[in-house]
Amino acid sequence: MTCGGSRAAAACYLGITPGALQSATVTIRAWQKMPGNADAHQDALHRITEIAAATEAPSSRRLTAPE
């Protein structure tokens, strides 16, 4: 979200395997169908994105963009 890419691109950037991303996505989508959960999930993602965008990681720990 901070870079404007897809979930798959974010997972690749973070080292999350496609299988783990698929499994998490299925679980989250089922949970989101319950009343109020979709909005809560979206709000949480936006808060995490704001924190990530505002926090500068030490250069020794910063991930580099994928090729």
mmCIF file of the N, C-alpha and C atoms, coordinates in Angstrom:
data_MODEL
# 
_entry.id   MODEL 
# 
loop_
_atom_site.group_PDB 
_atom_site.id 
_atom_site.type_symbol 
_atom_site.label_atom_id 
_atom_site.label_alt_id 
_atom_site.label_comp_id 
_atom_site.label_asym_id 
_atom_site.label_entity_id 
_atom_site.label_seq_id 
_atom_site.pdbx_PDB_ins_code 
_atom_site.Cartn_x 
_atom_site.Cartn_y 
_atom_site.Cartn_z 
_atom_site.occupancy 
_atom_site.B_iso_or_equiv 
_atom_site.pdbx_formal_charge 
_atom_site.auth_seq_id 
_atom_site.auth_comp_id 
_atom_site.auth_asym_id 
_atom_site.auth_atom_id 
_atom_site.pdbx_PDB_model_num 
ATOM 1   N N  . MET A 1 1  ? 0.832   -1.196  0.000  1.00 0.00 ? 1  MET A N  1 
ATOM 2   C CA . MET A 1 1  ? 0.000   0.000   0.000  1.00 0.00 ? 1  MET A CA 1 
ATOM 3   C C  . MET A 1 1  ? 0.872   1.253   0.000  1.00 0.00 ? 1  MET A C  1 
ATOM 4   N N  . THR A 1 2  ? 2.004   1.211   0.693  1.00 0.00 ? 2  THR A N  1 
ATOM 5   C CA . THR A 1 2  ? 2.848   2.404   0.740  1.00 0.00 ? 2  THR A CA 1 
ATOM 6   C C  . THR A 1 2  ? 3.529   2.653   -0.591 1.00 0.00 ? 2  THR A C  1 
ATOM 7   N N  . CYS A 1 3  ? 3.716   1.604   -1.376 1.00 0.00 ? 3  CYS A N  1 
ATOM 8   C CA . CYS A 1 3  ? 4.384   1.742   -2.678 1.00 0.00 ? 3  CYS A CA 1 
ATOM 9   C C  . CYS A 1 3  ? 3.416   1.648   -3.850 1.00 0.00 ? 3  CYS A C  1 
ATOM 10  N N  . GLY A 1 4  ? 2.145   1.387   -3.575 1.00 0.00 ? 4  GLY A N  1 
ATOM 11  C CA . GLY A 1 4  ? 1.153   1.306   -4.635 1.00 0.00 ? 4  GLY A CA 1 
ATOM 12  C C  . GLY A 1 4  ? 1.101   -0.024  -5.365 1.00 0.00 ? 4  GLY A C  1 
ATOM 13  N N  . GLY A 1 5  ? 1.706   -1.058  -4.813 1.00 0.00 ? 5  GLY A N  1 
ATOM 14  C CA . GLY A 1 5  ? 1.720   -2.355  -5.476 1.00 0.00 ? 5  GLY A CA 1 
ATOM 15  C C  . GLY A 1 5  ? 0.601   -3.267  -5.013 1.00 0.00 ? 5  GLY A C  1 
ATOM 16  N N  . SER A 1 6  ? 0.607   -4.467  -5.545 1.00 0.00 ? 6  SER A N  1 
ATOM 17  C CA . SER A 1 6  ? -0.401  -5.471  -5.203 1.00 0.00 ? 6  SER A CA 1 
ATOM 18  C C  . SER A 1 6  ? -0.016  -6.218  -3.928 1.00 0.00 ? 6  SER A C  1 
ATOM 19  N N  . ARG A 1 7  ? -0.940  -7.030  -3.422 1.00 0.00 ? 7  ARG A N  1 
ATOM 20  C CA . ARG A 1 7  ? -0.621  -7.875  -2.267 1.00 0.00 ? 7  ARG A CA 1 
ATOM 21  C C  . ARG A 1 7  ? 0.487   -8.861  -2.615 1.00 0.00 ? 7  ARG A C  1 
ATOM 22  N N  . ALA A 1 8  ? 0.438   -9.405  -3.819 1.00 0.00 ? 8  ALA A N  1 
ATOM 23  C CA . ALA A 1 8  ? 1.467   -10.360 -4.242 1.00 0.00 ? 8  ALA A CA 1 
ATOM 24  C C  . ALA A 1 8  ? 2.842   -9.689  -4.280 1.00 0.00 ? 8  ALA A C  1 
ATOM 25  N N  . ALA A 1 9  ? 2.898   -8.456  -4.778 1.00 0.00 ? 9  ALA A N  1 
ATOM 26  C CA . ALA A 1 9  ? 4.167   -7.721  -4.813 1.00 0.00 ? 9  ALA A CA 1 
ATOM 27  C C  . ALA A 1 9  ? 4.661   -7.434  -3.401 1.00 0.00 ? 9  ALA A C  1 
ATOM 28  N N  . ALA A 1 10 ? 3.740   -7.076  -2.504 1.00 0.00 ? 10 ALA A N  1 
ATOM 29  C CA . ALA A 1 10 ? 4.112   -6.814  -1.112 1.00 0.00 ? 10 ALA A CA 1 
ATOM 30  C C  . ALA A 1 10 ? 4.627   -8.097  -0.447 1.00 0.00 ? 10 ALA A C  1 
ATOM 31  N N  . ALA A 1 11 ? 3.949   -9.208  -0.692 1.00 0.00 ? 11 ALA A N  1 
ATOM 32  C CA . ALA A 1 11 ? 4.380   -10.482 -0.117 1.00 0.00 ? 11 ALA A CA 1 
ATOM 33  C C  . ALA A 1 11 ? 5.776   -10.844 -0.603 1.00 0.00 ? 11 ALA A C  1 
ATOM 34  N N  . CYS A 1 12 ? 6.025   -10.690 -1.880 1.00 0.00 ? 12 CYS A N  1 
ATOM 35  C CA . CYS A 1 12 ? 7.345   -10.971 -2.449 1.00 0.00 ? 12 CYS A CA 1 
ATOM 36  C C  . CYS A 1 12 ? 8.396   -10.084 -1.790 1.00 0.00 ? 12 CYS A C  1 
ATOM 37  N N  . TYR A 1 13 ? 8.103   -8.813  -1.650 1.00 0.00 ? 13 TYR A N  1 
ATOM 38  C CA . TYR A 1 13 ? 9.003   -7.839  -1.033 1.00 0.00 ? 13 TYR A CA 1 
ATOM 39  C C  . TYR A 1 13 ? 9.341   -8.230  0.403  1.00 0.00 ? 13 TYR A C  1 
ATOM 40  N N  . LEU A 1 14 ? 8.341   -8.755  1.130  1.00 0.00 ? 14 LEU A N  1 
ATOM 41  C CA . LEU A 1 14 ? 8.531   -9.134  2.523  1.00 0.00 ? 14 LEU A CA 1 
ATOM 42  C C  . LEU A 1 14 ? 9.025   -10.567 2.703  1.00 0.00 ? 14 LEU A C  1 
ATOM 43  N N  . GLY A 1 15 ? 9.173   -11.301 1.601  1.00 0.00 ? 15 GLY A N  1 
ATOM 44  C CA . GLY A 1 15 ? 9.655   -12.671 1.681  1.00 0.00 ? 15 GLY A CA 1 
ATOM 45  C C  . GLY A 1 15 ? 8.591   -13.680 2.043  1.00 0.00 ? 15 GLY A C  1 
ATOM 46  N N  . ILE A 1 16 ? 7.330   -13.333 1.839  1.00 0.00 ? 16 ILE A N  1 
ATOM 47  C CA . ILE A 1 16 ? 6.216   -14.241 2.122  1.00 0.00 ? 16 ILE A CA 1 
ATOM 48  C C  . ILE A 1 16 ? 5.971   -15.083 0.881  1.00 0.00 ? 16 ILE A C  1 
ATOM 49  N N  . THR A 1 17 ? 5.904   -16.382 1.052  1.00 0.00 ? 17 THR A N  1 
ATOM 50  C CA . THR A 1 17 ? 5.732   -17.270 -0.091 1.00 0.00 ? 17 THR A CA 1 
ATOM 51  C C  . THR A 1 17 ? 4.312   -17.162 -0.660 1.00 0.00 ? 17 THR A C  1 
ATOM 52  N N  . PRO A 1 18 ? 4.159   -17.440 -1.954 1.00 0.00 ? 18 PRO A N  1 
ATOM 53  C CA . PRO A 1 18 ? 2.819   -17.382 -2.563 1.00 0.00 ? 18 PRO A CA 1 
ATOM 54  C C  . PRO A 1 18 ? 1.812   -18.290 -1.859 1.00 0.00 ? 18 PRO A C  1 
ATOM 55  N N  . GLY A 1 19 ? 2.226   -19.466 -1.401 1.00 0.00 ? 19 GLY A N  1 
ATOM 56  C CA . GLY A 1 19 ? 1.318   -20.377 -0.703 1.00 0.00 ? 19 GLY A CA 1 
ATOM 57  C C  . GLY A 1 19 ? 0.820   -19.799 0.604  1.00 0.00 ? 19 GLY A C  1 
ATOM 58  N N  . ALA A 1 20 ? 1.719   -19.163 1.358  1.00 0.00 ? 20 ALA A N  1 
ATOM 59  C CA . ALA A 1 20 ? 1.328   -18.547 2.625  1.00 0.00 ? 20 ALA A CA 1 
ATOM 60  C C  . ALA A 1 20 ? 0.391   -17.376 2.377  1.00 0.00 ? 20 ALA A C  1 
ATOM 61  N N  . LEU A 1 21 ? 0.660   -16.602 1.332  1.00 0.00 ? 21 LEU A N  1 
ATOM 62  C CA . LEU A 1 21 ? -0.210  -15.480 0.990  1.00 0.00 ? 21 LEU A CA 1 
ATOM 63  C C  . LEU A 1 21 ? -1.601  -15.982 0.622  1.00 0.00 ? 21 LEU A C  1 
ATOM 64  N N  . GLN A 1 22 ? -1.677  -17.024 -0.178 1.00 0.00 ? 22 GLN A N  1 
ATOM 65  C CA . GLN A 1 22 ? -2.961  -17.605 -0.603 1.00 0.00 ? 22 GLN A CA 1 
ATOM 66  C C  . GLN A 1 22 ? -3.748  -18.102 0.605  1.00 0.00 ? 22 GLN A C  1 
ATOM 67  N N  . SER A 1 23 ? -3.072  -18.817 1.499  1.00 0.00 ? 23 SER A N  1 
ATOM 68  C CA . SER A 1 23 ? -3.735  -19.353 2.686  1.00 0.00 ? 23 SER A CA 1 
ATOM 69  C C  . SER A 1 23 ? -4.268  -18.236 3.573  1.00 0.00 ? 23 SER A C  1 
ATOM 70  N N  . ALA A 1 24 ? -3.455  -17.217 3.799  1.00 0.00 ? 24 ALA A N  1 
ATOM 71  C CA . ALA A 1 24 ? -3.881  -16.089 4.636  1.00 0.00 ? 24 ALA A CA 1 
ATOM 72  C C  . ALA A 1 24 ? -5.039  -15.347 3.985  1.00 0.00 ? 24 ALA A C  1 
ATOM 73  N N  . THR A 1 25 ? -4.983  -15.170 2.682  1.00 0.00 ? 25 THR A N  1 
ATOM 74  C CA . THR A 1 25 ? -6.039  -14.455 1.968  1.00 0.00 ? 25 THR A CA 1 
ATOM 75  C C  . THR A 1 25 ? -7.374  -15.185 2.098  1.00 0.00 ? 25 THR A C  1 
ATOM 76  N N  . VAL A 1 26 ? -7.368  -16.501 1.960  1.00 0.00 ? 26 VAL A N  1 
ATOM 77  C CA . VAL A 1 26 ? -8.604  -17.298 2.089  1.00 0.00 ? 26 VAL A CA 1 
ATOM 78  C C  . VAL A 1 26 ? -9.173  -17.145 3.499  1.00 0.00 ? 26 VAL A C  1 
ATOM 79  N N  . THR A 1 27 ? -8.318  -17.236 4.500  1.00 0.00 ? 27 THR A N  1 
ATOM 80  C CA . THR A 1 27 ? -8.759  -17.106 5.894  1.00 0.00 ? 27 THR A CA 1 
ATOM 81  C C  . THR A 1 27 ? -9.331  -15.723 6.168  1.00 0.00 ? 27 THR A C  1 
ATOM 82  N N  . ILE A 1 28 ? -8.625  -14.690 5.715  1.00 0.00 ? 28 ILE A N  1 
ATOM 83  C CA . ILE A 1 28 ? -9.070  -13.309 5.958  1.00 0.00 ? 28 ILE A CA 1 
ATOM 84  C C  . ILE A 1 28 ? -10.380 -13.022 5.238  1.00 0.00 ? 28 ILE A C  1 
ATOM 85  N N  . ARG A 1 29 ? -10.512 -13.479 4.006  1.00 0.00 ? 29 ARG A N  1 
ATOM 86  C CA . ARG A 1 29 ? -11.752 -13.220 3.266  1.00 0.00 ? 29 ARG A CA 1 
ATOM 87  C C  . ARG A 1 29 ? -12.952 -13.865 3.933  1.00 0.00 ? 29 ARG A C  1 
ATOM 88  N N  . ALA A 1 30 ? -12.779 -15.063 4.481  1.00 0.00 ? 30 ALA A N  1 
ATOM 89  C CA . ALA A 1 30 ? -13.880 -15.721 5.189  1.00 0.00 ? 30 ALA A CA 1 
ATOM 90  C C  . ALA A 1 30 ? -14.246 -14.915 6.436  1.00 0.00 ? 30 ALA A C  1 
ATOM 91  N N  . TRP A 1 31 ? -13.244 -14.432 7.163  1.00 0.00 ? 31 TRP A N  1 
ATOM 92  C CA . TRP A 1 31 ? -13.465 -13.641 8.376  1.00 0.00 ? 31 TRP A CA 1 
ATOM 93  C C  . TRP A 1 31 ? -14.132 -12.307 8.046  1.00 0.00 ? 31 TRP A C  1 
ATOM 94  N N  . GLN A 1 32 ? -13.753 -11.710 6.918  1.00 0.00 ? 32 GLN A N  1 
ATOM 95  C CA . GLN A 1 32 ? -14.293 -10.407 6.527  1.00 0.00 ? 32 GLN A CA 1 
ATOM 96  C C  . GLN A 1 32 ? -15.789 -10.445 6.245  1.00 0.00 ? 32 GLN A C  1 
ATOM 97  N N  . LYS A 1 33 ? -16.341 -11.606 5.946  1.00 0.00 ? 33 LYS A N  1 
ATOM 98  C CA . LYS A 1 33 ? -17.766 -11.703 5.621  1.00 0.00 ? 33 LYS A CA 1 
ATOM 99  C C  . LYS A 1 33 ? -18.655 -11.491 6.844  1.00 0.00 ? 33 LYS A C  1 
ATOM 100 N N  . MET A 1 34 ? -18.072 -11.580 8.031  1.00 0.00 ? 34 MET A N  1 
ATOM 101 C CA . MET A 1 34 ? -18.855 -11.361 9.247  1.00 0.00 ? 34 MET A CA 1 
ATOM 102 C C  . MET A 1 34 ? -19.073 -9.864  9.428  1.00 0.00 ? 34 MET A C  1 
ATOM 103 N N  . PRO A 1 35 ? -20.242 -9.442  9.933  1.00 0.00 ? 35 PRO A N  1 
ATOM 104 C CA . PRO A 1 35 ? -20.578 -8.023  10.044 1.00 0.00 ? 35 PRO A CA 1 
ATOM 105 C C  . PRO A 1 35 ? -19.507 -7.197  10.776 1.00 0.00 ? 35 PRO A C  1 
ATOM 106 N N  . GLY A 1 36 ? -19.106 -6.104  10.141 1.00 0.00 ? 36 GLY A N  1 
ATOM 107 C CA . GLY A 1 36 ? -18.157 -5.169  10.744 1.00 0.00 ? 36 GLY A CA 1 
ATOM 108 C C  . GLY A 1 36 ? -16.692 -5.522  10.555 1.00 0.00 ? 36 GLY A C  1 
ATOM 109 N N  . ASN A 1 37 ? -16.397 -6.773  10.226 1.00 0.00 ? 37 ASN A N  1 
ATOM 110 C CA . ASN A 1 37 ? -15.004 -7.183  10.119 1.00 0.00 ? 37 ASN A CA 1 
ATOM 111 C C  . ASN A 1 37 ? -14.294 -6.598  8.903  1.00 0.00 ? 37 ASN A C  1 
ATOM 112 N N  . ALA A 1 38 ? -14.982 -6.437  7.789  1.00 0.00 ? 38 ALA A N  1 
ATOM 113 C CA . ALA A 1 38 ? -14.337 -5.876  6.600  1.00 0.00 ? 38 ALA A CA 1 
ATOM 114 C C  . ALA A 1 38 ? -13.862 -4.455  6.868  1.00 0.00 ? 38 ALA A C  1 
ATOM 115 N N  . ASP A 1 39 ? -14.700 -3.650  7.506  1.00 0.00 ? 39 ASP A N  1 
ATOM 116 C CA . ASP A 1 39 ? -14.304 -2.280  7.839  1.00 0.00 ? 39 ASP A CA 1 
ATOM 117 C C  . ASP A 1 39 ? -13.166 -2.261  8.848  1.00 0.00 ? 39 ASP A C  1 
ATOM 118 N N  . ALA A 1 40 ? -13.231 -3.129  9.852  1.00 0.00 ? 40 ALA A N  1 
ATOM 119 C CA . ALA A 1 40 ? -12.167 -3.197  10.857 1.00 0.00 ? 40 ALA A CA 1 
ATOM 120 C C  . ALA A 1 40 ? -10.843 -3.603  10.224 1.00 0.00 ? 40 ALA A C  1 
ATOM 121 N N  . HIS A 1 41 ? -10.886 -4.547  9.285  1.00 0.00 ? 41 HIS A N  1 
ATOM 122 C CA . HIS A 1 41 ? -9.678  -5.000  8.594  1.00 0.00 ? 41 HIS A CA 1 
ATOM 123 C C  . HIS A 1 41 ? -9.083  -3.869  7.762  1.00 0.00 ? 41 HIS A C  1 
ATOM 124 N N  . GLN A 1 42 ? -9.918  -3.180  7.029  1.00 0.00 ? 42 GLN A N  1 
ATOM 125 C CA . GLN A 1 42 ? -9.446  -2.076  6.189  1.00 0.00 ? 42 GLN A CA 1 
ATOM 126 C C  . GLN A 1 42 ? -8.848  -0.958  7.050  1.00 0.00 ? 42 GLN A C  1 
ATOM 127 N N  . ASP A 1 43 ? -9.502  -0.638  8.159  1.00 0.00 ? 43 ASP A N  1 
ATOM 128 C CA . ASP A 1 43 ? -8.976  0.384   9.073  1.00 0.00 ? 43 ASP A CA 1 
ATOM 129 C C  . ASP A 1 43 ? -7.616  -0.029  9.629  1.00 0.00 ? 43 ASP A C  1 
ATOM 130 N N  . ALA A 1 44 ? -7.482  -1.281  10.006 1.00 0.00 ? 44 ALA A N  1 
ATOM 131 C CA . ALA A 1 44 ? -6.210  -1.775  10.541 1.00 0.00 ? 44 ALA A CA 1 
ATOM 132 C C  . ALA A 1 44 ? -5.110  -1.698  9.488  1.00 0.00 ? 44 ALA A C  1 
ATOM 133 N N  . LEU A 1 45 ? -5.432  -2.080  8.253  1.00 0.00 ? 45 LEU A N  1 
ATOM 134 C CA . LEU A 1 45 ? -4.433  -1.993  7.180  1.00 0.00 ? 45 LEU A CA 1 
ATOM 135 C C  . LEU A 1 45 ? -3.976  -0.560  6.961  1.00 0.00 ? 45 LEU A C  1 
ATOM 136 N N  . HIS A 1 46 ? -4.903  0.365   6.997  1.00 0.00 ? 46 HIS A N  1 
ATOM 137 C CA . HIS A 1 46 ? -4.533  1.774   6.817  1.00 0.00 ? 46 HIS A CA 1 
ATOM 138 C C  . HIS A 1 46 ? -3.663  2.275   7.965  1.00 0.00 ? 46 HIS A C  1 
ATOM 139 N N  . ARG A 1 47 ? -3.972  1.863   9.187  1.00 0.00 ? 47 ARG A N  1 
ATOM 140 C CA . ARG A 1 47 ? -3.139  2.267   10.338 1.00 0.00 ? 47 ARG A CA 1 
ATOM 141 C C  . ARG A 1 47 ? -1.731  1.694   10.218 1.00 0.00 ? 47 ARG A C  1 
ATOM 142 N N  . ILE A 1 48 ? -1.628  0.423   9.843  1.00 0.00 ? 48 ILE A N  1 
ATOM 143 C CA . ILE A 1 48 ? -0.319  -0.216  9.667  1.00 0.00 ? 48 ILE A CA 1 
ATOM 144 C C  . ILE A 1 48 ? 0.465   0.494   8.565  1.00 0.00 ? 48 ILE A C  1 
ATOM 145 N N  . THR A 1 49 ? -0.214  0.824   7.469  1.00 0.00 ? 49 THR A N  1 
ATOM 146 C CA . THR A 1 49 ? 0.438   1.520   6.358  1.00 0.00 ? 49 THR A CA 1 
ATOM 147 C C  . THR A 1 49 ? 0.965   2.876   6.803  1.00 0.00 ? 49 THR A C  1 
ATOM 148 N N  . GLU A 1 50 ? 0.171   3.614   7.563  1.00 0.00 ? 50 GLU A N  1 
ATOM 149 C CA . GLU A 1 50 ? 0.600   4.923   8.051  1.00 0.00 ? 50 GLU A CA 1 
ATOM 150 C C  . GLU A 1 50 ? 1.827   4.794   8.948  1.00 0.00 ? 50 GLU A C  1 
ATOM 151 N N  . ILE A 1 51 ? 1.838   3.785   9.814  1.00 0.00 ? 51 ILE A N  1 
ATOM 152 C CA . ILE A 1 51 ? 2.978   3.567   10.702 1.00 0.00 ? 51 ILE A CA 1 
ATOM 153 C C  . ILE A 1 51 ? 4.214   3.201   9.886  1.00 0.00 ? 51 ILE A C  1 
ATOM 154 N N  . ALA A 1 52 ? 4.038   2.293   8.929  1.00 0.00 ? 52 ALA A N  1 
ATOM 155 C CA . ALA A 1 52 ? 5.176   1.861   8.106  1.00 0.00 ? 52 ALA A CA 1 
ATOM 156 C C  . ALA A 1 52 ? 5.739   3.021   7.286  1.00 0.00 ? 52 ALA A C  1 
ATOM 157 N N  . ALA A 1 53 ? 4.868   3.846   6.757  1.00 0.00 ? 53 ALA A N  1 
ATOM 158 C CA . ALA A 1 53 ? 5.315   4.974   5.936  1.00 0.00 ? 53 ALA A CA 1 
ATOM 159 C C  . ALA A 1 53 ? 6.017   6.038   6.778  1.00 0.00 ? 53 ALA A C  1 
ATOM 160 N N  . ALA A 1 54 ? 5.612   6.172   8.044  1.00 0.00 ? 54 ALA A N  1 
ATOM 161 C CA . ALA A 1 54 ? 6.172   7.214   8.909  1.00 0.00 ? 54 ALA A CA 1 
ATOM 162 C C  . ALA A 1 54 ? 7.425   6.761   9.653  1.00 0.00 ? 54 ALA A C  1 
ATOM 163 N N  . THR A 1 55 ? 7.672   5.467   9.689  1.00 0.00 ? 55 THR A N  1 
ATOM 164 C CA . THR A 1 55 ? 8.787   4.914   10.454 1.00 0.00 ? 55 THR A CA 1 
ATOM 165 C C  . THR A 1 55 ? 9.929   4.580   9.508  1.00 0.00 ? 55 THR A C  1 
ATOM 166 N N  . GLU A 1 56 ? 11.073  5.161   9.781  1.00 0.00 ? 56 GLU A N  1 
ATOM 167 C CA . GLU A 1 56 ? 12.239  4.844   8.957  1.00 0.00 ? 56 GLU A CA 1 
ATOM 168 C C  . GLU A 1 56 ? 13.044  3.761   9.645  1.00 0.00 ? 56 GLU A C  1 
ATOM 169 N N  . ALA A 1 57 ? 13.228  2.660   8.964  1.00 0.00 ? 57 ALA A N  1 
ATOM 170 C CA . ALA A 1 57 ? 14.007  1.549   9.511  1.00 0.00 ? 57 ALA A CA 1 
ATOM 171 C C  . ALA A 1 57 ? 15.490  1.904   9.451  1.00 0.00 ? 57 ALA A C  1 
ATOM 172 N N  . PRO A 1 58 ? 16.258  1.397   10.408 1.00 0.00 ? 58 PRO A N  1 
ATOM 173 C CA . PRO A 1 58 ? 17.714  1.598   10.320 1.00 0.00 ? 58 PRO A CA 1 
ATOM 174 C C  . PRO A 1 58 ? 18.222  1.047   8.993  1.00 0.00 ? 58 PRO A C  1 
ATOM 175 N N  . SER A 1 59 ? 19.186  1.706   8.393  1.00 0.00 ? 59 SER A N  1 
ATOM 176 C CA . SER A 1 59 ? 19.651  1.306   7.062  1.00 0.00 ? 59 SER A CA 1 
ATOM 177 C C  . SER A 1 59 ? 20.149  -0.125  7.027  1.00 0.00 ? 59 SER A C  1 
ATOM 178 N N  . SER A 1 60 ? 20.669  -0.637  8.120  1.00 0.00 ? 60 SER A N  1 
ATOM 179 C CA . SER A 1 60 ? 21.153  -2.026  8.145  1.00 0.00 ? 60 SER A CA 1 
ATOM 180 C C  . SER A 1 60 ? 20.023  -3.037  8.103  1.00 0.00 ? 60 SER A C  1 
ATOM 181 N N  . ARG A 1 61 ? 18.794  -2.605  8.416  1.00 0.00 ? 61 ARG A N  1 
ATOM 182 C CA . ARG A 1 61 ? 17.654  -3.516  8.432  1.00 0.00 ? 61 ARG A CA 1 
ATOM 183 C C  . ARG A 1 61 ? 16.665  -3.233  7.319  1.00 0.00 ? 61 ARG A C  1 
ATOM 184 N N  . ARG A 1 62 ? 16.844  -2.168  6.597  1.00 0.00 ? 62 ARG A N  1 
ATOM 185 C CA . ARG A 1 62 ? 15.895  -1.784  5.557  1.00 0.00 ? 62 ARG A CA 1 
ATOM 186 C C  . ARG A 1 62 ? 15.918  -2.795  4.433  1.00 0.00 ? 62 ARG A C  1 
ATOM 187 N N  . LEU A 1 63 ? 14.743  -3.178  3.968  1.00 0.00 ? 63 LEU A N  1 
ATOM 188 C CA . LEU A 1 63 ? 14.630  -4.087  2.826  1.00 0.00 ? 63 LEU A CA 1 
ATOM 189 C C  . LEU A 1 63 ? 14.843  -3.301  1.550  1.00 0.00 ? 63 LEU A C  1 
ATOM 190 N N  . THR A 1 64 ? 15.394  -3.935  0.566  1.00 0.00 ? 64 THR A N  1 
ATOM 191 C CA . THR A 1 64 ? 15.544  -3.275  -0.723 1.00 0.00 ? 64 THR A CA 1 
ATOM 192 C C  . THR A 1 64 ? 14.403  -3.680  -1.624 1.00 0.00 ? 64 THR A C  1 
ATOM 193 N N  . ALA A 1 65 ? 14.089  -2.811  -2.554 1.00 0.00 ? 65 ALA A N  1 
ATOM 194 C CA . ALA A 1 65 ? 13.002  -3.098  -3.493 1.00 0.00 ? 65 ALA A CA 1 
ATOM 195 C C  . ALA A 1 65 ? 13.380  -4.280  -4.365 1.00 0.00 ? 65 ALA A C  1 
ATOM 196 N N  . PRO A 1 66 ? 12.413  -5.135  -4.684 1.00 0.00 ? 66 PRO A N  1 
ATOM 197 C CA . PRO A 1 66 ? 12.709  -6.277  -5.572 1.00 0.00 ? 66 PRO A CA 1 
ATOM 198 C C  . PRO A 1 66 ? 13.059  -5.787  -6.966 1.00 0.00 ? 66 PRO A C  1 
ATOM 199 N N  . GLU A 1 67 ? 13.851  -6.566  -7.641 1.00 0.00 ? 67 GLU A N  1 
ATOM 200 C CA . GLU A 1 67 ? 14.256  -6.206  -9.016 1.00 0.00 ? 67 GLU A CA 1 
ATOM 201 C C  . GLU A 1 67 ? 13.071  -6.247  -9.946 1.00 0.00 ? 67 GLU A C  1 
# 
